[in-house]
Amino acid sequence: MSPTCTRSFGDCASTHPPLFSVNAGIDPHSALVHASMFLRCAYESAQHSLAPEANTSAFPWLTMHAVEAAKGLVDALLEGHETASWQRPQR
């Protein structure tokens, strides 16, 4: 699998440009490890948001942002792989 390409994310459906980006050249293993960690955080925060405590309003936001970051990493990895596949000479 190929390294990541540059991929922006975090536009908040607003008029400003995206807030975050994945850098090009991140090795696939590192990208997948970090995506997995973001998804684990999303899972944990989703679990906590269901708790009966009164002060859980931050957990849905944490879940959303962790999922968005994981998606940004996976999309950058897929796009890097697809770009590299197109650049390979055909036999």
C-alpha positions as CSV (number, residue, x, y, z in Angstrom):
1,M,0.0,0.0,0.0
2,S,1.2,3.5,-0.8
3,P,1.7,6.5,1.6
4,T,-0.9,9.1,2.2
5,C,-1.6,12.1,-0.1
6,T,-2.4,15.5,1.3
7,R,-6.1,15.6,2.4
8,S,-7.9,18.4,4.1
9,F,-10.8,17.9,6.5
10,G,-12.8,19.8,9.1
11,D,-14.7,22.4,7.1
12,C,-17.6,22.5,9.5
13,A,-19.9,23.2,6.6
14,S,-18.9,26.8,6.9
15,T,-17.4,29.6,4.7
16,H,-13.9,29.1,6.0
17,P,-11.4,26.6,4.5
18,P,-10.8,23.3,6.2
19,L,-9.2,23.5,9.6
20,F,-7.0,20.3,9.4
21,S,-5.1,18.2,7.0
22,V,-3.3,14.9,6.7
23,N,0.3,15.4,5.3
24,A,1.5,13.6,2.2
25,G,3.9,10.7,2.7
26,I,2.7,9.2,5.9
27,D,3.4,5.5,5.8
28,P,0.3,3.3,5.7
29,H,1.0,1.5,9.0
30,S,1.2,4.8,10.9
31,A,-1.9,6.2,9.2
32,L,-3.9,3.0,10.1
33,V,-2.6,3.0,13.7
34,H,-3.7,6.6,14.2
35,A,-7.1,6.0,12.5
36,S,-7.7,3.1,14.8
37,M,-6.8,5.2,17.9
38,F,-9.2,7.9,16.7
39,L,-12.0,5.3,16.3
40,R,-11.2,3.9,19.7
41,C,-11.6,7.4,21.2
42,A,-14.9,7.8,19.3
43,Y,-16.2,4.5,20.6
44,E,-15.2,5.4,24.2
45,S,-16.7,8.9,24.0
46,A,-19.9,7.5,22.5
47,Q,-20.2,5.1,25.4
48,H,-19.7,7.9,27.9
49,S,-22.3,10.1,26.2
50,L,-24.9,7.5,27.0
51,A,-24.1,7.6,30.7
52,P,-26.7,9.0,33.0
53,E,-24.5,11.8,34.3
54,A,-25.6,15.4,33.6
55,N,-22.4,16.8,32.2
56,T,-21.9,14.7,29.0
57,S,-22.5,17.4,26.4
58,A,-18.8,17.3,25.2
59,F,-18.8,13.6,24.3
60,P,-20.9,13.8,21.1
61,W,-18.6,16.6,19.8
62,L,-15.5,14.5,20.7
63,T,-17.0,11.5,18.9
64,M,-17.8,13.5,15.8
65,H,-14.3,15.0,15.6
66,A,-12.5,11.7,16.3
67,V,-14.5,10.0,13.5
68,E,-13.8,12.9,11.1
69,A,-10.1,12.7,11.8
70,A,-10.1,8.9,11.3
71,K,-12.0,9.4,8.0
72,G,-9.5,12.0,6.9
73,L,-6.6,9.6,7.5
74,V,-8.4,6.7,5.7
75,D,-9.4,8.9,2.8
76,A,-5.8,10.3,2.4
77,L,-4.5,6.7,2.5
78,L,-6.9,5.5,-0.1
79,E,-6.3,8.5,-2.4
80,G,-2.5,8.0,-2.0
81,H,-2.9,4.4,-3.0
82,E,-5.2,5.2,-6.0
83,T,-2.8,7.9,-7.2
84,A,0.1,5.6,-7.0
85,S,-1.8,2.9,-8.9
86,W,-2.6,5.3,-11.7
87,Q,1.1,6.3,-12.0
88,R,2.4,2.7,-12.3
89,P,3.4,1.7,-15.8
90,Q,1.0,-0.9,-17.4
91,R,2.5,-4.2,-18.5
